């Protein structure tokens, strides 16, 4: 199954979304702001890199990862479907 990172600053909305996804069988991590989400994504990426014994290439991975995460932070690839 997929791991999903939910980024929503409203606590109640975040909780509802997370509970729905967990009930649907997904592994869910909650984040309440974009910076925390970026830190989480980076930590997961670096943990994966370490776990598959690529420490020698970790600096190269960081050099590739940081610009990608920066771009995602300032230019999200998914538009919201919610209307006000």
C-alpha positions as CSV (number, residue, x, y, z in Angstrom):
1,X,0.0,0.0,0.0
2,X,1.0,3.6,-0.4
3,X,2.4,6.0,2.2
4,X,0.7,9.4,2.2
5,X,1.9,12.6,3.7
6,X,-1.1,14.9,4.6
7,X,-0.2,18.6,4.8
8,X,-3.0,20.6,6.3
9,X,-2.7,23.4,8.8
10,X,-6.2,23.0,10.2
11,X,-6.0,20.4,13.0
12,X,-9.6,19.1,12.6
13,X,-9.4,18.8,8.8
14,X,-6.0,17.2,9.1
15,X,-7.4,14.6,11.5
16,X,-10.4,13.8,9.4
17,X,-8.3,13.3,6.3
18,X,-5.8,11.1,8.1
19,X,-8.5,9.0,9.7
20,X,-10.3,8.5,6.3
21,X,-7.0,7.5,4.6
22,X,-6.0,5.1,7.5
23,X,-9.5,3.5,7.4
24,X,-8.9,3.0,3.6
25,X,-5.7,1.1,4.3
26,X,-3.1,3.7,3.7
27,X,-0.1,4.5,5.9
28,X,-0.5,8.2,6.8
29,X,1.8,10.8,8.2
30,X,0.3,14.2,9.3
31,X,2.1,17.5,8.8
32,X,0.7,20.9,9.7
33,X,2.9,23.1,7.6
34,X,4.9,23.0,4.4
35,X,8.3,23.4,6.0
36,X,7.7,20.4,8.3
37,X,6.5,18.4,5.3
38,X,9.7,19.2,3.4
39,X,11.8,18.2,6.4
40,X,9.8,14.9,6.6
41,X,10.3,14.1,2.9
42,X,14.0,14.8,3.2
43,X,14.3,12.6,6.3
44,X,12.5,9.8,4.5
45,X,14.7,10.1,1.5
46,X,17.9,10.2,3.4
47,X,16.8,7.2,5.6
48,X,16.1,5.2,2.4
49,X,19.5,6.2,1.0
50,X,21.2,5.0,4.2
51,X,19.2,1.8,4.4
52,X,20.3,0.8,0.9
53,X,24.0,1.5,1.6
54,X,24.5,4.5,-0.6
55,X,26.3,6.6,1.9
56,X,29.1,7.3,-0.6
57,X,26.5,9.0,-2.8
58,X,24.6,10.8,-0.1
59,X,26.0,14.3,-1.0
60,X,25.0,13.7,-4.6
61,X,21.6,12.6,-3.5
62,X,21.3,15.8,-1.4
63,X,22.3,17.9,-4.3
64,X,19.6,16.4,-6.4
65,X,17.0,16.3,-3.6
66,X,17.2,19.8,-2.3
67,X,16.4,21.6,-5.5
68,X,13.5,19.2,-6.2
69,X,12.0,19.8,-2.7
70,X,12.5,23.5,-3.0
71,X,10.6,23.5,-6.4
72,X,7.8,21.4,-4.9
73,X,7.6,23.8,-2.0
74,X,7.2,26.9,-4.2
75,X,5.4,25.2,-7.1
76,X,3.1,22.5,-5.9
77,X,2.3,20.0,-8.7
78,X,-1.3,19.4,-7.6
79,X,-4.0,22.1,-7.6
80,X,-6.7,22.0,-5.0
81,X,-10.1,20.8,-6.1
82,X,-11.8,22.4,-3.2
83,X,-13.8,25.6,-3.7
84,X,-14.6,28.2,-1.2
